[in-house]
Amino acid sequence: MPGGGTGAREGSQAFDFALPFNTGITNIHSNKIISVFSWLDAIDHGDQMDTFNSGVCKKAVPGVRANKVPIDEHGKPTNVKLTTPIKMVWQYSGNSLLGQTGDNNRSAEILRDDSKCELVVVCDIQYTTSARYADYILPGTSTAEEDDIHPGENGGPMAYGIVSSQAIRPLYECRNIYDICVGLAKRLGTEKEFTGGLTRTQWLERTIAETRKDNPELPTYREWKKMGIFRKDMDPHVELAEFRKDPGSNPLDTPSGKIEIYSERLAAMSKVWTFGTFHDKLRGDDLTALPEYVATWEGPEEAKASKKYPFQVIGHHFKGRTHSSYGNVDWLVDAHPQTVWINTKDARTKGITNGDEVFVYNDRGTIRLPARVTNRITPGVLSVPQGAWYRPSDARDITPPNGANPNHPVDINGAVNTLTSLHPSPLAKGNAVHTTIADVEKA
């Protein structure tokens, strides 16, 4: 229905930017794809991962969407092996090496093992949590130090894009990512193939020129750069409008071409997919052919039944950060300190008053932060804002509470993913860290 949706992201619209850079190069050794949440697994035991135990898929080929679970001509799942573990990690313009997945202490342990991941490189403009675990740190340029293209999107019919202009010369020894990669390609003897004979500016111009072939109303690169921002009315978007109008001529990307209530593909996968190979099989590790409620691990049911860890911990988005961005800005931290929300009744039982320093802990880790005592959260639930930067203390300085793992340092920044798990979701093998169980006590 107009105004309805399919459960996907909200109806934002954007220009369909062309991506001409390096399209003529094929990496014949890279024909597999894994969930973004599985990269630590691929470091730890990548050569043992396959479709059935880890959701490994074939990489997309031109004209075919990525992340296709392998199915043979008879509709039966086929098994694809990863065969090769991850031996090097390149982290550019992000802070997801540690803190944005789960189980920070275990993640740090995996990254420290040089026999597994032999090389970690971080390229950024700040000394992030991720940078602490890098072998090499490369100083990248900020937005102000480079020209660039920024595809934008709005939550309505108006789409926009930005062509930004360099405001200052790169400071100190900072270099843009293109120049860094050209330098590496030159040393590897592949500079000509990598650059295609074009400079960074010429590739930006090529990107806009290729995009204008299907969108001739867009300005040229130089015109757009003068304008800065260009907006276009895309008209309201109605999901699946073509399919609804003529299902036969506009089949969906499902085996039947229709909206499937019962999924034969999921039914077939449920017979061969295995759980418990690398992560213990837990409550919720199931594939269902129908959309049905499946109680997950460390959810409210498990918290209520646990004597050791009776609280369900969730993580909410926070006004003082955008995910982890700005988590190191001191005056924002002063204005919006990291706290754990706890219900008034639970706080009274635990002898905790508003503002008290508390420990929140389970087998995976311990965090220390002030308590926010409030009736605006359900009894039995704690909420720790996501995105705080993991900051383990020296174990000799702070003694973890009784019941916590004494081998883990206390995280004094209160990162919720110090408590969460690396256990992936059953189907997508994705990030499933929005619920965990723990206990809390006054520090």
C-alpha positions in Angstrom: 0.0 0.0 0.0 1.2 3.6 -0.6 2.8 4.6 2.7 3.5 1.0 3.7 6.7 -0.9 3.6 8.4 -4.3 3.4 10.3 -4.2 6.7 13.4 -2.9 4.9 15.0 0.5 5.5 12.7 3.6 5.4 11.9 5.0 1.9 15.0 7.2 1.5 16.0 8.0 -2.1 19.3 8.9 -3.5 21.0 9.5 -6.9 22.2 6.2 -8.3 25.9 7.2 -8.6 28.0 5.3 -11.0 31.1 3.5 -9.6 33.5 3.4 -12.5 36.8 3.1 -10.5 38.6 -0.2 -10.9 35.7 -1.9 -12.6 38.1 -3.4 -15.2 40.0 -5.4 -12.6 38.9 -8.8 -11.4 40.4 -10.5 -8.3 40.3 -14.1 -9.2 41.3 -15.1 -5.7 38.3 -13.3 -4.1 35.2 -15.2 -5.0 33.7 -15.7 -1.6 31.7 -13.4 0.7 31.0 -13.5 4.4 28.9 -11.5 6.8 30.6 -8.3 8.0 30.1 -9.6 11.6 32.1 -12.8 10.8 35.5 -11.2 10.1 36.9 -12.1 13.6 35.7 -15.7 13.0 37.5 -15.6 9.7 40.7 -14.6 11.5 40.3 -17.2 14.1 39.2 -20.2 12.0 38.5 -19.0 8.5 39.8 -22.1 6.7 37.1 -24.1 8.5 34.1 -21.9 7.6 31.5 -22.8 5.0 27.9 -22.1 4.0 26.4 -24.6 6.4 28.3 -23.6 9.5 29.0 -19.9 8.8 26.8 -18.6 6.0 29.7 -18.3 3.4 28.3 -17.2 0.0 29.5 -16.8 -3.5 30.6 -13.3 -4.4 28.4 -11.4 -6.8 29.0 -11.4 -10.5 27.8 -8.7 -12.9 24.0 -8.8 -13.1 23.6 -11.0 -10.0 23.0 -9.7 -6.5 25.5 -10.4 -3.8 24.8 -12.5 -0.6 23.0 -15.2 -2.5 22.9 -18.4 -0.4 24.1 -21.1 -2.8 21.2 -23.1 -4.2 21.5 -25.8 -6.9 19.1 -26.2 -9.9 16.9 -28.4 -7.7 16.5 -25.8 -5.0 18.8 -27.6 -2.6 21.4 -25.7 -0.7 25.0 -26.2 -1.8 28.1 -25.8 0.4 30.8 -23.2 -0.3 34.0 -23.3 1.7 36.0 -20.2 2.6 39.3 -22.2 2.5 41.5 -19.1 3.5 41.6 -17.3 6.8 42.0 -13.5 7.1 45.7 -12.8 7.6 45.6 -9.0 7.1 43.1 -6.3 8.1 42.9 -2.8 6.6 40.7 -0.4 8.6 40.0 2.9 6.8 37.9 5.7 8.0 36.1 3.8 10.7 36.3 2.5 14.3 35.1 -1.0 14.0 38.2 -3.1 14.7 37.2 -3.3 18.3 34.0 -2.0 20.0 31.5 -2.2 17.2 31.1 -6.0 17.2 30.8 -7.9 20.5 32.9 -9.3 23.4 35.6 -6.6 23.4 37.9 -8.6 25.5 37.7 -11.7 23.2 38.1 -9.4 20.1 41.3 -7.9 21.6 42.6 -11.4 22.3 42.1 -12.4 18.7 43.7 -9.3 17.3 46.8 -9.7 19.6 47.5 -13.2 18.3 50.1 -12.5 15.5 49.9 -16.1 14.4 46.4 -15.5 13.1 46.0 -11.9 11.8 49.6 -11.1 11.0 49.1 -7.4 10.0 46.7 -4.7 11.0 46.7 -1.3 9.3 44.5 1.6 10.3 44.1 4.8 8.2 42.2 7.5 10.0 42.3 11.2 11.2 42.0 10.3 14.9 43.6 7.9 17.4 40.6 5.7 17.7 40.1 2.5 19.8 40.9 0.6 16.6 44.2 2.4 16.1 45.4 1.1 19.5 45.4 -2.4 17.9 47.2 -1.5 14.7 50.7 -2.4 13.6 50.8 0.6 11.3 48.8 3.8 11.5 48.5 6.0 8.4 47.3 9.6 8.7 44.5 10.1 6.3 43.0 13.5 5.3 39.8 15.0 6.7 36.9 16.3 4.6 38.3 19.8 4.8 41.6 18.6 3.3 40.3 17.0 0.0 37.8 17.3 -2.8 35.2 14.5 -2.8 31.7 13.3 -3.8 29.1 12.6 -1.1 26.0 10.7 -2.2 23.2 11.8 0.1 19.7 10.5 0.8 16.6 12.0 2.5 13.7 10.3 4.2 11.3 11.8 1.6 11.0 12.4 -2.1 13.9 14.9 -2.2 17.3 13.4 -3.0 20.6 15.3 -2.9 24.3 14.9 -3.5 27.3 17.0 -2.5 30.5 17.7 -4.4 32.8 19.2 -1.7 35.8 21.4 -2.2 39.2 21.2 -0.4 39.4 24.0 2.1 42.9 23.6 3.4 46.1 21.9 2.4 46.6 18.5 4.2 48.2 19.1 7.5 51.6 17.6 8.5 52.1 14.2 6.8 48.4 13.5 6.1 47.6 12.1 2.6 44.3 11.2 1.0 43.4 7.6 0.6 43.9 7.6 -3.2 47.5 8.8 -2.9 48.2 6.3 -0.2 46.9 3.4 -2.3 48.7 4.6 -5.4 51.9 4.6 -3.4 51.3 1.0 -2.3 50.4 0.0 -5.9 53.6 1.6 -7.2 55.7 -0.5 -4.7 53.7 -3.7 -5.8 54.3 -2.9 -9.5 50.5 -2.4 -10.2 50.3 1.4 -10.3 49.1 1.5 -14.0 46.4 -1.1 -13.5 45.3 0.5 -10.2 45.0 4.1 -11.4 43.9 3.4 -15.0 46.1 6.3 -15.9 43.9 8.8 -14.1 44.4 11.1 -11.1 42.1 11.3 -8.2 40.4 14.4 -9.6 40.0 12.8 -13.0 38.3 9.8 -11.3 35.9 12.2 -9.5 35.1 13.8 -12.8 34.6 10.4 -14.4 32.2 9.4 -11.7 29.9 12.3 -12.3 30.2 11.9 -16.1 29.2 8.2 -15.9 26.3 9.1 -13.5 25.0 11.7 -15.9 24.5 9.2 -18.7 21.4 7.9 -16.9 20.7 11.3 -15.2 21.4 14.0 -17.8 19.7 16.6 -15.7 22.5 16.4 -13.1 25.2 19.1 -13.3 28.7 18.4 -14.5 31.5 17.9 -12.0 32.7 21.5 -12.2 29.2 22.9 -12.1 28.3 20.7 -9.2 31.5 21.7 -7.3 30.6 25.4 -7.6 27.1 24.7 -6.3 28.2 22.3 -3.6 24.9 20.7 -3.1 22.4 19.6 -5.8 18.8 18.6 -4.9 16.4 16.7 -7.1 12.7 15.9 -6.6 12.4 12.1 -7.1 8.7 11.9 -6.4 7.4 9.7 -3.6 8.6 6.1 -3.6 6.1 3.2 -3.2 7.8 -0.1 -2.4 7.0 -3.0 -4.8 4.7 -0.7 -6.9 5.7 -2.4 -10.2 5.2 -5.9 -8.8 1.8 -5.0 -7.4 0.7 -3.6 -10.7 1.9 -6.5 -12.8 3.4 -9.4 -10.8 4.0 -11.5 -13.9 6.2 -9.0 -15.6 7.9 -7.8 -12.4 8.8 -10.9 -10.4 10.5 -10.5 -7.1 13.9 -11.8 -6.2 12.6 -15.0 -4.6 12.5 -18.5 -6.1 8.7 -18.2 -6.8 9.0 -14.5 -7.9 6.3 -13.8 -5.3 6.0 -12.6 -1.7 6.6 -15.8 0.2 4.9 -16.4 3.5 6.3 -19.9 3.7 9.9 -20.0 2.4 10.9 -23.3 0.7 14.5 -22.0 0.5 14.6 -21.5 4.3 12.9 -24.9 4.9 15.7 -26.6 2.8 18.4 -24.6 4.5 17.1 -25.6 8.0 17.8 -29.3 7.2 21.5 -28.8 6.4 22.7 -25.7 8.3 24.5 -26.5 11.5 25.0 -24.6 14.8 27.5 -25.1 17.5 30.6 -25.7 15.3 32.4 -22.5 16.4 29.9 -20.9 18.8 27.9 -23.0 21.3 24.4 -23.8 20.1 22.1 -21.5 22.0 18.4 -20.8 22.4 17.3 -19.1 19.2 19.8 -20.9 16.8 17.0 -22.0 14.5 15.9 -21.3 10.9 12.1 -21.2 10.4 10.3 -21.4 7.1 7.5 -19.2 8.5 7.9 -15.8 10.2 7.5 -16.8 13.9 8.7 -15.7 17.3 11.9 -17.4 18.4 13.1 -16.6 21.9 16.8 -15.6 21.5 19.8 -16.3 23.7 20.3 -13.9 26.7 16.9 -12.4 26.2 14.3 -11.6 28.8 13.3 -15.2 29.3 16.9 -16.2 30.1 17.4 -13.2 32.4 14.3 -14.1 34.4 15.5 -17.6 34.8 19.1 -16.8 35.7 20.3 -16.4 39.3 23.8 -15.4 38.3 22.9 -12.7 35.7 19.3 -11.7 36.4 19.3 -8.4 34.3 18.6 -8.1 30.6 21.0 -5.4 29.2 20.1 -3.4 26.0 22.0 -0.6 24.3 20.3 2.5 23.1 21.4 5.3 20.7 22.8 8.2 22.5 22.5 12.0 22.1 26.2 12.6 22.9 27.5 10.5 20.0 26.7 9.2 16.5 27.4 5.5 17.1 31.1 5.9 18.3 31.7 9.2 16.5 32.5 12.1 18.9 32.9 9.6 21.8 36.3 11.1 22.4 35.2 14.8 22.5 35.8 15.8 26.2 33.1 18.5 26.4 30.5 16.3 24.9 31.4 13.6 27.4 31.1 16.2 30.2 27.7 17.3 28.9 26.4 13.7 28.3 28.2 11.3 30.5 27.9 7.5 29.9 25.5 6.1 32.4 23.6 2.8 32.9 19.8 3.2 33.3 18.3 1.1 36.1 14.8 1.0 37.4 14.1 2.6 40.8 12.9 -0.7 42.4 16.0 -2.6 41.2 18.3 0.2 42.4 16.7 0.1 45.9 17.2 -3.7 46.1 20.8 -3.3 45.1 21.5 -0.3 47.4 22.2 2.0 44.5 21.3 5.6 44.3 21.3 8.0 41.4 24.9 8.9 40.4 26.6 6.0 42.2 29.5 4.4 40.4 28.4 0.8 39.6 29.8 -2.4 38.0 27.8 -4.1 35.3 29.4 -7.5 34.6 29.1 -11.0 33.2 31.5 -13.8 32.2 32.7 -11.8 29.2 33.6 -8.5 30.9 33.0 -5.8 33.4 32.2 -2.1 32.9 32.2 0.7 35.5 30.0 3.8 35.1 27.5 6.0 37.0 24.0 4.8 37.5 21.0 6.6 36.2 18.1 5.6 38.5 14.7 6.2 36.8 11.2 4.8 36.5 11.5 5.2 32.7 12.9 1.7 32.2 11.3 -1.6 32.9 12.3 -3.5 36.1 14.8 -6.2 35.3 16.3 -4.3 32.4 19.5 -2.2 32.2 20.3 0.1 29.3 23.9 1.2 28.4 24.2 3.7 25.5 26.0 2.1 22.6 29.2 3.6 21.0 31.4 4.4 24.0 35.1 3.8 23.3 36.4 0.6 25.0 39.0 1.6 27.6 40.3 -1.4 29.7 41.9 -0.4 33.0 45.1 -1.9 34.4 43.7 -4.9 36.3 45.9 -4.0 39.2 44.2 -0.7 39.6 40.5 -1.8 39.8 39.4 -5.1 41.2 36.4 -6.6 39.4 33.4 -7.4 41.6 32.8 -10.9 43.0 31.2 -13.0 40.3 32.9 -11.3 37.4 35.8 -12.8 35.5 38.9 -11.8 37.4 41.1 -12.2 34.3 39.4 -9.4 32.4 40.3 -5.7 33.0 37.5 -3.3 34.0 36.3 -1.1 31.1 36.2 2.3 32.7 34.5 3.9 29.7 31.4 1.7 30.0 31.3 0.2 26.4 28.2 -2.0 26.2 30.0 -4.4 23.8 32.4 -5.3 26.6 29.4 -7.3 27.8 27.9 -8.6 24.6 28.7 -11.8 22.6 30.4 -12.6 19.3 27.6 -15.2 18.7 26.2 -14.4 15.2 22.5 -14.3 14.3 21.3 -17.7 12.9 20.4 -16.7 9.3 22.4 -13.7 8.3 25.3 -14.5 10.6 25.0 -10.8 11.6 25.4 -8.6 14.6 23.2 -9.8 17.4 24.4 -7.8 20.3 21.2 -5.9 21.2 20.5 -8.1 24.2 22.7 -9.7 26.8 22.4 -10.7 30.5 24.5 -9.4 33.4 24.4 -8.3 37.0 25.0 -4.9 38.6 26.4 -3.8 41.9 27.6 -0.7 43.6 31.3 -0.1 42.9 
